[in-house]
Amino acid sequence: MNILFCTDGSKISFNALHNFANWNKNAIVDAICVIDWTFIPEDINIETEGFSTNCANVADGILEYTKQEVEKYGMLFGEKIKYCGSAIESILEQTTKEKYDIVLMGSHGKKGIQKWLGSVSREIVYNNKLSTYVSKEENNKKRVLFTTDGTESANYAITEAIENLNLDDKEIFLCTVNETPDMLFLDGTLDTNWILAIERQQEKYSQNTLEDLKERFKSKHIEIKKSIILSGNPAQKIIDFAKNHQIDLIVLGSKCKTKMQDFLLGSVSKRVLENSRADVLIYKDSL
């Protein structure tokens, strides 16, 4: 598994690396550090002040420290990658140059309107087709929540996670969420019995989905700590469950969409990523 680790030398970025190391199974980690000069006023001559040289030295130091951390946590280190320019554009450019399985990064997890001001992690997640692992704080690296709605995207995510993550001695939680009828685009005057019939079908479908999922984990000799069917808004229920059960990692599947499609549809993965304190691993299904 080939990983592109994005770091600016901050504690938050290294929290992501440390957390991921506990889920790692035979990963090779390339590290990228970007010298971002885009915020500097044009009238400042960075060359005459020796600014560029100092920044380059700082980036070299960050990448060398990253190499030591990667190897300390038992992972294989690949390449040191250094760019000058926009952090977002540089990272996205690197994702097109090499074949990576996951982009790994930390996020400040800002609240409210700040979330829309274009953090690097947000832009990377929604502007590339690679799966992404985003961490906001160092955690216990023990409890993982697999979510499913029975779709191809969810099945793809679970298959990838089972094959590529180290789940030994971890606590595994499974959940699926039934949307309540009042959340569906239905006429409020519909027959009550018809709505109850829909709920029964949802429950049956969810039970079958969870049973199939448990069998998949059983075939890999992975024990399930808890499986549950929830009802309500899928994103909010997943966020609440993760908080109440002190989940460390949430695994989600997502279809590759354009940025505008994702903004308009308000996907579950998007809401969970922006509102959960747990690490979030989003496997993107491009099929």
PyMOL commands that set and color helices and strands:
alter all, ss='L'
color gray80, all
select helices_A, chain A and resi 11-21+51-72+87-97+112-116+120-126+152-164+181-183+192-219+234-244+259-265+268-275
alter helices_A, ss='H'
color red, helices_A
select strands_A, chain A and resi 2-6+28-35+76-84+102-106+131-135+143-147+171-178+224-231+249-255+279-285
alter strands_A, ss='S'
color yellow, strands_A
deselect
rebuild
show_as cartoon
